[in-house]
Amino acid sequence: MKKDIKKYVLLSLLSVTFSSFAQEVKAPTDDIPANFRNSTATDTTTIADIKWEQFFTESDLKHLIDVALIKNNDLQIAEENMNIANLQYKQTKWGNIPQVNAGVSAASTRFSDNSLNGFNAQQSLGQHHIEDYTAGLNLSWEIGIWGKIRSQKKSALASYMQTAEAKKALQTSIVSNVSKGFYDLLMLDAQLDIAKKTLMLNDSTLFIVGLQFDAGQVTSLAKDQTEAQRLVAAKLIPELEQNIQIQENVLSILTGTFPEAKERESKLHSLLVKENLSIGIPAQLLNRRSDVKSAELALKAANAKVGIAKASLYPSLNITAAAGVNSFESSNWFTIPASLFGSVAGGLTAPLLNGKKLNTQYKITKVQREQAVIQFRQTVLVAVGEVSNALVKIEKQKKQYEIANQRVETLKKAIANASMLFKNGMATYLEVIIAQGNLLGAELELASVKKDRLSSNVELYHALGGGWE
């Protein structure tokens, strides 16, 4: 039996030596494209390196983001999760430290008069019971000879760093969502102003049509149709006011406050859309994107778990020791050195009957590691795709804005001409109200496209990994 045990241990040692334990799998980065789609940039300068305080220039927006980063409840939960993971990591640092426990015990055992123990107790002590008093320290130490404890440390460290990256990712999302929500609010403000100005223009037209109706120059149909066109703009006003309050409530939740009005001085028409933003190259996403870094850390944690599972297949070396004072009489309990005792033992514990189970678990961790590799590839794929989507939005929305702006200017001229001709009796009321309706729709669309351009810049900044510093 002893020979079998020695043979098993020797084979284990040889197996460990030649297999080098669980060899780590690295994150696949060779297939990352050299450039983003529709981009030939080779410069590594990127807007992601700009802190959000410099990227956003509107003071009222920066105030909202500041409040959100302090009060947002999701971000505070992420901070607590990071604290938990940090404590767990610190705990693993004590994995290869001997465990020492102190104990004090007192016991009294009475033996049967007809038992051998009872007879011996009566002969040696003159009584039928034995008292035992012990105080001492017990030490237990597992030696990490197969790297199990080291792998546990790596796994805990990767988990802790993942929570840190999760917090960064959440912060970038909050910065992005607050800024896009702010631009949505400014768009609604602009559209409300457009609706009010259009209503005033419709009122003027309706007044003239009313005079013409009183003079018998137009029928009641003209008056009714002009009034109907006026009501289109009038209906927009309460609808937009409703949407403004709802959007303010959305921003309140993001900033960790109860629903309230948001003070703002910025106007949509006065905001400048940044042009020619630097994007760098896709490989930089590995260091800038928190979700990509988290996926890489997940692979490191999977590597560590493979190491833990493989180390469990081999014998574990444990050292135990005990020392203290012991006596069968309380009066002699702490009589030193007579009451001193001590013991030291070491042993190898090898998995035999549960070897199949441990081997299966080892295979499972290897499959999970392959899943982590695939997840990393997918995360990088999505990251590059998000940047490419933002780039094409910026390019095409700029053209949309130019066309929409040109349409608005054309319709403004048409309104001026139609109004002048209408007052001189050279155009009908129908031409006037159609022109006013077209201008209202065009101006609302122009405000929406302007907001989309601002939001796309934010999306690009977010996709490149900016906003967490």
Secondary structure, 3 states (H helix, E strand, C coil): CHHHHHHHHHHHHHHHHHHCCCCCCCCCCCCCCCCCCCCCCCCCCEHHHCCHHHHCCCHHHHHHHHHHHHHCHHHHHHHHHHHHHHHHHHHHCCCCCCEEEEEEEEEEEECCCCCHHHHHHHHHHCCCEEEEEEEEEEEEEEECCCCHHHHHHHHHHHHHHHHHHHHHHHHHHHHHHHHHHHHHHHHHHHHHHHHHHHHHHHHHHHHHHHHHHHCCCCCHHHHHHHHHHHHHHHHHHHHHHHHHHHHHHHHHHHCCCCCCCCCCCCCHHHCCCCCCCCECCHHHHHHHCHHHHHHHHHHHHHHHHHHHHHHCCCCEEEEEEEEEEEECCHHHCCCCCCCEEEEEEEEEECCCCCHHHHHHHHHHHHHHHHHHHHHHHHHHHHHHHHHHHHHHHHHHHHHHHHHHHHHHHHHHHHHHHHHHHHHCCCCCHHHHHHHHHHHHHHHHHHHHHHHHHHHHHHHHHHHCCCCCC
